[in-house]
C-alpha cells in the first residue's frame, strides 16, 4: 500500500487535537479578556464612587 492506515488515522487525530486546542485557546483568551474587562470596570465604578464621595464631603464640609 502507498499510505499507512495508522499514519492517516494519526493525522486525523492530530488535526482533531489541534482543532480542540485552537477552540480552547480562543475560549481561554475570551476568559482572560472578560476577567480583565470586569476588573477594569469594577475599578472604574469604585473610583467614580470615591470621587462622588470626595465631592460630597468637600461640599458638606466634612
PyMOL Python script that loads the backbone (N, CA, C, O; Angstrom):
from pymol import cmd

cmd.read_pdbstr("""\
ATOM      1  N   UNK A   1       0.845  -1.192   0.000  1.00  0.00           N
ATOM      2  CA  UNK A   1       0.000   0.000   0.000  1.00  0.00           C
ATOM      3  C   UNK A   1       0.882   1.245   0.000  1.00  0.00           C
ATOM      4  O   UNK A   1       1.992   1.248   0.532  1.00  0.00           O
ATOM      5  N   UNK A   2       0.361   2.284  -0.604  1.00  0.00           N
ATOM      6  CA  UNK A   2       1.120   3.528  -0.701  1.00  0.00           C
ATOM      7  C   UNK A   2       1.134   4.276   0.634  1.00  0.00           C
ATOM      8  O   UNK A   2       2.171   4.794   1.047  1.00  0.00           O
ATOM      9  N   UNK A   3      -0.009   4.332   1.301  1.00  0.00           N
ATOM     10  CA  UNK A   3      -0.107   5.022   2.585  1.00  0.00           C
ATOM     11  C   UNK A   3      -0.332   4.019   3.701  1.00  0.00           C
ATOM     12  O   UNK A   3      -0.982   2.990   3.518  1.00  0.00           O
ATOM     13  N   UNK A   4       0.211   4.338   4.843  1.00  0.00           N
ATOM     14  CA  UNK A   4      -0.026   3.505   6.010  1.00  0.00           C
ATOM     15  C   UNK A   4      -1.303   4.000   6.692  1.00  0.00           C
ATOM     16  O   UNK A   4      -1.437   5.193   6.963  1.00  0.00           O
ATOM     17  N   UNK A   5      -2.232   3.098   6.968  1.00  0.00           N
ATOM     18  CA  UNK A   5      -3.523   3.476   7.538  1.00  0.00           C
ATOM     19  C   UNK A   5      -3.360   4.125   8.908  1.00  0.00           C
ATOM     20  O   UNK A   5      -4.077   5.067   9.244  1.00  0.00           O
ATOM     21  N   UNK A   6      -2.413   3.619   9.697  1.00  0.00           N
ATOM     22  CA  UNK A   6      -2.228   4.172  11.042  1.00  0.00           C
ATOM     23  C   UNK A   6      -1.739   5.616  10.978  1.00  0.00           C
ATOM     24  O   UNK A   6      -2.132   6.438  11.806  1.00  0.00           O
ATOM     25  N   UNK A   7      -0.897   5.929  10.019  1.00  0.00           N
ATOM     26  CA  UNK A   7      -0.422   7.313   9.886  1.00  0.00           C
ATOM     27  C   UNK A   7      -1.574   8.246   9.524  1.00  0.00           C
ATOM     28  O   UNK A   7      -1.682   9.348  10.060  1.00  0.00           O
ATOM     29  N   UNK A   8      -2.424   7.798   8.619  1.00  0.00           N
ATOM     30  CA  UNK A   8      -3.566   8.626   8.223  1.00  0.00           C
ATOM     31  C   UNK A   8      -4.490   8.823   9.419  1.00  0.00           C
ATOM     32  O   UNK A   8      -4.965   9.931   9.666  1.00  0.00           O
ATOM     33  N   UNK A   9      -4.742   7.753  10.157  1.00  0.00           N
ATOM     34  CA  UNK A   9      -5.604   7.856  11.330  1.00  0.00           C
ATOM     35  C   UNK A   9      -4.959   8.773  12.369  1.00  0.00           C
ATOM     36  O   UNK A   9      -5.647   9.576  12.998  1.00  0.00           O
ATOM     37  N   UNK A  10      -3.653   8.657  12.551  1.00  0.00           N
ATOM     38  CA  UNK A  10      -2.942   9.523  13.494  1.00  0.00           C
ATOM     39  C   UNK A  10      -3.011  10.977  13.082  1.00  0.00           C
ATOM     40  O   UNK A  10      -3.161  11.860  13.926  1.00  0.00           O
ATOM     41  N   UNK A  11      -2.901  11.231  11.781  1.00  0.00           N
ATOM     42  CA  UNK A  11      -3.005  12.610  11.297  1.00  0.00           C
ATOM     43  C   UNK A  11      -4.385  13.182  11.596  1.00  0.00           C
ATOM     44  O   UNK A  11      -4.512  14.343  11.985  1.00  0.00           O
ATOM     45  N   UNK A  12      -5.412  12.368  11.415  1.00  0.00           N
ATOM     46  CA  UNK A  12      -6.761  12.838  11.718  1.00  0.00           C
ATOM     47  C   UNK A  12      -6.890  13.164  13.200  1.00  0.00           C
ATOM     48  O   UNK A  12      -7.505  14.166  13.568  1.00  0.00           O
ATOM     49  N   UNK A  13      -6.310  12.317  14.052  1.00  0.00           N
ATOM     50  CA  UNK A  13      -6.365  12.568  15.494  1.00  0.00           C
ATOM     51  C   UNK A  13      -5.613  13.851  15.826  1.00  0.00           C
ATOM     52  O   UNK A  13      -6.076  14.654  16.635  1.00  0.00           O
ATOM     53  N   UNK A  14      -4.451  14.045  15.200  1.00  0.00           N
ATOM     54  CA  UNK A  14      -3.688  15.269  15.449  1.00  0.00           C
ATOM     55  C   UNK A  14      -4.460  16.500  14.981  1.00  0.00           C
ATOM     56  O   UNK A  14      -4.427  17.538  15.642  1.00  0.00           O
ATOM     57  N   UNK A  15      -5.154  16.392  13.847  1.00  0.00           N
ATOM     58  CA  UNK A  15      -5.954  17.517  13.368  1.00  0.00           C
ATOM     59  C   UNK A  15      -7.086  17.822  14.337  1.00  0.00           C
ATOM     60  O   UNK A  15      -7.382  18.986  14.606  1.00  0.00           O
ATOM     61  N   UNK A  16      -7.724  16.767  14.867  1.00  0.00           N
ATOM     62  CA  UNK A  16      -8.804  16.984  15.834  1.00  0.00           C
ATOM     63  C   UNK A  16      -8.263  17.616  17.109  1.00  0.00           C
ATOM     64  O   UNK A  16      -8.881  18.522  17.668  1.00  0.00           O
ATOM     65  N   UNK A  17      -7.099  17.135  17.571  1.00  0.00           N
ATOM     66  CA  UNK A  17      -6.492  17.707  18.778  1.00  0.00           C
ATOM     67  C   UNK A  17      -6.154  19.174  18.538  1.00  0.00           C
ATOM     68  O   UNK A  17      -6.386  20.018  19.404  1.00  0.00           O
ATOM     69  N   UNK A  18      -5.609  19.477  17.366  1.00  0.00           N
ATOM     70  CA  UNK A  18      -5.262  20.871  17.045  1.00  0.00           C
ATOM     71  C   UNK A  18      -6.513  21.742  17.007  1.00  0.00           C
ATOM     72  O   UNK A  18      -6.500  22.872  17.494  1.00  0.00           O
ATOM     73  N   UNK A  19      -7.588  21.220  16.431  1.00  0.00           N
ATOM     74  CA  UNK A  19      -8.831  21.986  16.366  1.00  0.00           C
ATOM     75  C   UNK A  19      -9.376  22.252  17.769  1.00  0.00           C
ATOM     76  O   UNK A  19      -9.818  23.361  18.070  1.00  0.00           O
ATOM     77  N   UNK A  20      -9.341  21.227  18.627  1.00  0.00           N
ATOM     78  CA  UNK A  20      -9.815  21.394  20.006  1.00  0.00           C
ATOM     79  C   UNK A  20      -8.928  22.379  20.757  1.00  0.00           C
ATOM     80  O   UNK A  20      -9.421  23.212  21.518  1.00  0.00           O
ATOM     81  N   UNK A  21      -7.604  22.281  20.539  1.00  0.00           N
ATOM     82  CA  UNK A  21      -6.685  23.201  21.210  1.00  0.00           C
ATOM     83  C   UNK A  21      -6.917  24.634  20.741  1.00  0.00           C
ATOM     84  O   UNK A  21      -6.844  25.566  21.542  1.00  0.00           O
ATOM     85  N   UNK A  22      -7.197  24.818  19.448  1.00  0.00           N
ATOM     86  CA  UNK A  22      -7.484  26.158  18.941  1.00  0.00           C
ATOM     87  C   UNK A  22      -8.744  26.714  19.592  1.00  0.00           C
ATOM     88  O   UNK A  22      -8.776  27.878  19.993  1.00  0.00           O
ATOM     89  N   UNK A  23      -9.785  25.885  19.699  1.00  0.00           N
ATOM     90  CA  UNK A  23     -11.019  26.330  20.346  1.00  0.00           C
ATOM     91  C   UNK A  23     -10.771  26.644  21.811  1.00  0.00           C
ATOM     92  O   UNK A  23     -11.277  27.640  22.328  1.00  0.00           O
ATOM     93  N   UNK A  24      -9.997  25.804  22.481  1.00  0.00           N
ATOM     94  CA  UNK A  24      -9.694  26.032  23.896  1.00  0.00           C
ATOM     95  C   UNK A  24      -8.882  27.308  24.066  1.00  0.00           C
ATOM     96  O   UNK A  24      -9.095  28.055  25.021  1.00  0.00           O
ATOM     97  N   UNK A  25      -7.959  27.564  23.155  1.00  0.00           N
ATOM     98  CA  UNK A  25      -7.142  28.780  23.223  1.00  0.00           C
ATOM     99  C   UNK A  25      -8.015  30.021  23.056  1.00  0.00           C
ATOM    100  O   UNK A  25      -7.843  31.007  23.774  1.00  0.00           O
ATOM    101  N   UNK A  26      -8.946  29.972  22.114  1.00  0.00           N
ATOM    102  CA  UNK A  26      -9.844  31.104  21.905  1.00  0.00           C
ATOM    103  C   UNK A  26     -10.696  31.327  23.150  1.00  0.00           C
ATOM    104  O   UNK A  26     -10.892  32.467  23.569  1.00  0.00           O
ATOM    105  N   UNK A  27     -11.206  30.245  23.746  1.00  0.00           N
ATOM    106  CA  UNK A  27     -12.014  30.382  24.958  1.00  0.00           C
ATOM    107  C   UNK A  27     -11.182  30.928  26.105  1.00  0.00           C
ATOM    108  O   UNK A  27     -11.665  31.751  26.882  1.00  0.00           O
ATOM    109  N   UNK A  28      -9.938  30.482  26.220  1.00  0.00           N
ATOM    110  CA  UNK A  28      -9.057  30.987  27.273  1.00  0.00           C
ATOM    111  C   UNK A  28      -8.813  32.479  27.090  1.00  0.00           C
ATOM    112  O   UNK A  28      -8.836  33.233  28.063  1.00  0.00           O
ATOM    113  N   UNK A  29      -8.580  32.908  25.864  1.00  0.00           N
ATOM    114  CA  UNK A  29      -8.371  34.337  25.611  1.00  0.00           C
ATOM    115  C   UNK A  29      -9.623  35.134  25.947  1.00  0.00           C
ATOM    116  O   UNK A  29      -9.529  36.226  26.508  1.00  0.00           O
ATOM    117  N   UNK A  30     -10.799  34.600  25.608  1.00  0.00           N
ATOM    118  CA  UNK A  30     -12.039  35.296  25.938  1.00  0.00           C
ATOM    119  C   UNK A  30     -12.219  35.418  27.443  1.00  0.00           C
ATOM    120  O   UNK A  30     -12.663  36.455  27.934  1.00  0.00           O
ATOM    121  N   UNK A  31     -11.876  34.356  28.182  1.00  0.00           N
ATOM    122  CA  UNK A  31     -11.982  34.400  29.642  1.00  0.00           C
ATOM    123  C   UNK A  31     -11.030  35.446  30.206  1.00  0.00           C
ATOM    124  O   UNK A  31     -11.405  36.206  31.100  1.00  0.00           O
ATOM    125  N   UNK A  32      -9.800  35.494  29.694  1.00  0.00           N
ATOM    126  CA  UNK A  32      -8.827  36.481  30.182  1.00  0.00           C
ATOM    127  C   UNK A  32      -9.317  37.896  29.886  1.00  0.00           C
ATOM    128  O   UNK A  32      -9.231  38.770  30.748  1.00  0.00           O
ATOM    129  N   UNK A  33      -9.829  38.132  28.683  1.00  0.00           N
ATOM    130  CA  UNK A  33     -10.346  39.461  28.331  1.00  0.00           C
ATOM    131  C   UNK A  33     -11.539  39.812  29.212  1.00  0.00           C
ATOM    132  O   UNK A  33     -11.664  40.951  29.662  1.00  0.00           O
ATOM    133  N   UNK A  34     -12.420  38.835  29.463  1.00  0.00           N
ATOM    134  CA  UNK A  34     -13.600  39.064  30.302  1.00  0.00           C
ATOM    135  C   UNK A  34     -13.198  39.433  31.728  1.00  0.00           C
ATOM    136  O   UNK A  34     -13.764  40.351  32.321  1.00  0.00           O
ATOM    137  N   UNK A  35     -12.209  38.706  32.278  1.00  0.00           N
ATOM    138  CA  UNK A  35     -11.743  38.982  33.636  1.00  0.00           C
ATOM    139  C   UNK A  35     -11.102  40.365  33.703  1.00  0.00           C
ATOM    140  O   UNK A  35     -11.375  41.134  34.624  1.00  0.00           O
ATOM    141  N   UNK A  36     -10.249  40.682  32.728  1.00  0.00           N
ATOM    142  CA  UNK A  36      -9.587  41.998  32.719  1.00  0.00           C
ATOM    143  C   UNK A  36     -10.610  43.112  32.559  1.00  0.00           C
ATOM    144  O   UNK A  36     -10.511  44.141  33.227  1.00  0.00           O
ATOM    145  N   UNK A  37     -11.591  42.922  31.683  1.00  0.00           N
ATOM    146  CA  UNK A  37     -12.609  43.952  31.471  1.00  0.00           C
ATOM    147  C   UNK A  37     -13.448  44.132  32.729  1.00  0.00           C
ATOM    148  O   UNK A  37     -13.763  45.260  33.108  1.00  0.00           O
ATOM    149  N   UNK A  38     -13.809  43.034  33.375  1.00  0.00           N
ATOM    150  CA  UNK A  38     -14.569  43.122  34.622  1.00  0.00           C
ATOM    151  C   UNK A  38     -13.777  43.807  35.718  1.00  0.00           C
ATOM    152  O   UNK A  38     -14.326  44.596  36.486  1.00  0.00           O
ATOM    153  N   UNK A  39     -12.487  43.509  35.794  1.00  0.00           N
ATOM    154  CA  UNK A  39     -11.625  44.136  36.797  1.00  0.00           C
ATOM    155  C   UNK A  39     -11.521  45.639  36.547  1.00  0.00           C
ATOM    156  O   UNK A  39     -11.606  46.437  37.480  1.00  0.00           O
ATOM    157  N   UNK A  40     -11.335  46.020  35.279  1.00  0.00           N
ATOM    158  CA  UNK A  40     -11.243  47.451  34.954  1.00  0.00           C
ATOM    159  C   UNK A  40     -12.571  48.146  35.230  1.00  0.00           C
ATOM    160  O   UNK A  40     -12.597  49.270  35.731  1.00  0.00           O
ATOM    161  N   UNK A  41     -13.669  47.477  34.903  1.00  0.00           N
ATOM    162  CA  UNK A  41     -14.982  48.074  35.119  1.00  0.00           C
ATOM    163  C   UNK A  41     -15.248  48.264  36.605  1.00  0.00           C
ATOM    164  O   UNK A  41     -15.775  49.301  37.009  1.00  0.00           O
ATOM    165  N   UNK A  42     -14.891  47.279  37.425  1.00  0.00           N
ATOM    166  CA  UNK A  42     -15.105  47.417  38.866  1.00  0.00           C
ATOM    167  C   UNK A  42     -14.218  48.520  39.429  1.00  0.00           C
ATOM    168  O   UNK A  42     -14.660  49.280  40.291  1.00  0.00           O
ATOM    169  N   UNK A  43     -12.977  48.625  38.959  1.00  0.00           N
ATOM    170  CA  UNK A  43     -12.112  49.719  39.409  1.00  0.00           C
ATOM    171  C   UNK A  43     -12.696  51.067  39.010  1.00  0.00           C
ATOM    172  O   UNK A  43     -12.645  52.021  39.787  1.00  0.00           O
ATOM    173  N   UNK A  44     -13.244  51.150  37.821  1.00  0.00           N
ATOM    174  CA  UNK A  44     -13.851  52.397  37.359  1.00  0.00           C
ATOM    175  C   UNK A  44     -15.050  52.762  38.223  1.00  0.00           C
ATOM    176  O   UNK A  44     -15.218  53.921  38.601  1.00  0.00           O
ATOM    177  N   UNK A  45     -15.886  51.774  38.537  1.00  0.00           N
ATOM    178  CA  UNK A  45     -17.062  52.031  39.371  1.00  0.00           C
ATOM    179  C   UNK A  45     -16.634  52.504  40.753  1.00  0.00           C
ATOM    180  O   UNK A  45     -17.196  53.461  41.285  1.00  0.00           O
ATOM    181  N   UNK A  46     -15.629  51.829  41.343  1.00  0.00           N
ATOM    182  CA  UNK A  46     -15.167  52.230  42.672  1.00  0.00           C
ATOM    183  C   UNK A  46     -14.535  53.615  42.637  1.00  0.00           C
ATOM    184  O   UNK A  46     -14.721  54.397  43.570  1.00  0.00           O
ATOM    185  N   UNK A  47     -13.794  53.933  41.585  1.00  0.00           N
ATOM    186  CA  UNK A  47     -13.159  55.257  41.525  1.00  0.00           C
ATOM    187  C   UNK A  47     -14.210  56.349  41.355  1.00  0.00           C
ATOM    188  O   UNK A  47     -14.081  57.420  41.947  1.00  0.00           O
ATOM    189  N   UNK A  48     -15.245  56.098  40.558  1.00  0.00           N
ATOM    190  CA  UNK A  48     -16.320  57.084  40.410  1.00  0.00           C
ATOM    191  C   UNK A  48     -17.051  57.255  41.735  1.00  0.00           C
ATOM    192  O   UNK A  48     -17.397  58.373  42.116  1.00  0.00           O
ATOM    193  N   UNK A  49     -17.290  56.142  42.443  1.00  0.00           N
ATOM    194  CA  UNK A  49     -17.940  56.219  43.751  1.00  0.00           C
ATOM    195  C   UNK A  49     -17.103  57.047  44.720  1.00  0.00           C
ATOM    196  O   UNK A  49     -17.638  57.898  45.430  1.00  0.00           O
ATOM    197  N   UNK A  50     -15.797  56.803  44.753  1.00  0.00           N
ATOM    198  CA  UNK A  50     -14.919  57.558  45.653  1.00  0.00           C
ATOM    199  C   UNK A  50     -14.866  59.030  45.252  1.00  0.00           C
ATOM    200  O   UNK A  50     -14.796  59.903  46.117  1.00  0.00           O
ATOM    201  N   UNK A  51     -14.898  59.311  43.959  1.00  0.00           N
ATOM    202  CA  UNK A  51     -14.907  60.698  43.501  1.00  0.00           C
ATOM    203  C   UNK A  51     -16.179  61.403  43.954  1.00  0.00           C
ATOM    204  O   UNK A  51     -16.129  62.545  44.412  1.00  0.00           O
ATOM    205  N   UNK A  52     -17.312  60.733  43.829  1.00  0.00           N
ATOM    206  CA  UNK A  52     -18.583  61.319  44.271  1.00  0.00           C
ATOM    207  C   UNK A  52     -18.560  61.542  45.778  1.00  0.00           C
ATOM    208  O   UNK A  52     -19.018  62.578  46.259  1.00  0.00           O
ATOM    209  N   UNK A  53     -18.029  60.575  46.528  1.00  0.00           N
ATOM    210  CA  UNK A  53     -17.910  60.750  47.979  1.00  0.00           C
ATOM    211  C   UNK A  53     -17.028  61.945  48.310  1.00  0.00           C
ATOM    212  O   UNK A  53     -17.358  62.737  49.193  1.00  0.00           O
ATOM    213  N   UNK A  54     -15.905  62.080  47.603  1.00  0.00           N
ATOM    214  CA  UNK A  54     -14.997  63.199  47.854  1.00  0.00           C
ATOM    215  C   UNK A  54     -15.651  64.530  47.573  1.00  0.00           C
ATOM    216  O   UNK A  54     -15.530  65.461  48.368  1.00  0.00           O
ATOM    217  N   UNK A  55     -16.348  64.635  46.444  1.00  0.00           N
ATOM    218  CA  UNK A  55     -17.040  65.883  46.105  1.00  0.00           C
ATOM    219  C   UNK A  55     -18.120  66.175  47.136  1.00  0.00           C
ATOM    220  O   UNK A  55     -18.291  67.324  47.545  1.00  0.00           O
ATOM    221  N   UNK A  56     -18.849  65.153  47.558  1.00  0.00           N
ATOM    222  CA  UNK A  56     -19.895  65.330  48.575  1.00  0.00           C
ATOM    223  C   UNK A  56     -19.292  65.848  49.879  1.00  0.00           C
ATOM    224  O   UNK A  56     -19.839  66.761  50.498  1.00  0.00           O
ATOM    225  N   UNK A  57     -18.171  65.269  50.295  1.00  0.00           N
ATOM    226  CA  UNK A  57     -17.545  65.699  51.548  1.00  0.00           C
ATOM    227  C   UNK A  57     -16.965  67.103  51.428  1.00  0.00           C
ATOM    228  O   UNK A  57     -16.951  67.851  52.407  1.00  0.00           O
ATOM    229  N   UNK A  58     -16.487  67.470  50.243  1.00  0.00           N
ATOM    230  CA  UNK A  58     -15.991  68.839  50.050  1.00  0.00           C
ATOM    231  C   UNK A  58     -17.144  69.837  50.197  1.00  0.00           C
ATOM    232  O   UNK A  58     -16.995  70.868  50.853  1.00  0.00           O
ATOM    233  N   UNK A  59     -18.287  69.529  49.587  1.00  0.00           N
ATOM    234  CA  UNK A  59     -19.408  70.465  49.629  1.00  0.00           C
ATOM    235  C   UNK A  59     -20.097  70.483  50.987  1.00  0.00           C
ATOM    236  O   UNK A  59     -20.626  71.518  51.390  1.00  0.00           O
ATOM    237  N   UNK A  60     -20.102  69.360  51.703  1.00  0.00           N
ATOM    238  CA  UNK A  60     -20.757  69.340  53.016  1.00  0.00           C
ATOM    239  C   UNK A  60     -19.813  69.781  54.117  1.00  0.00           C
ATOM    240  O   UNK A  60     -20.251  69.993  55.248  1.00  0.00           O
ATOM    241  N   UNK A  61     -18.545  69.923  53.823  1.00  0.00           N
ATOM    242  CA  UNK A  61     -17.596  70.418  54.807  1.00  0.00           C
ATOM    243  C   UNK A  61     -17.150  69.373  55.804  1.00  0.00           C
ATOM    244  O   UNK A  61     -16.704  69.727  56.895  1.00  0.00           O
ATOM    245  N   UNK A  62     -17.251  68.121  55.475  1.00  0.00           N
ATOM    246  CA  UNK A  62     -16.805  67.132  56.456  1.00  0.00           C
ATOM    247  C   UNK A  62     -16.310  65.927  55.749  1.00  0.00           C
ATOM    248  O   UNK A  62     -15.885  64.966  56.390  1.00  0.00           O
TER     249      UNK A  62
END
""", "prot")
cmd.dss("prot")
cmd.show_as("cartoon", "prot")
cmd.util.cbc("prot")
cmd.orient("prot")
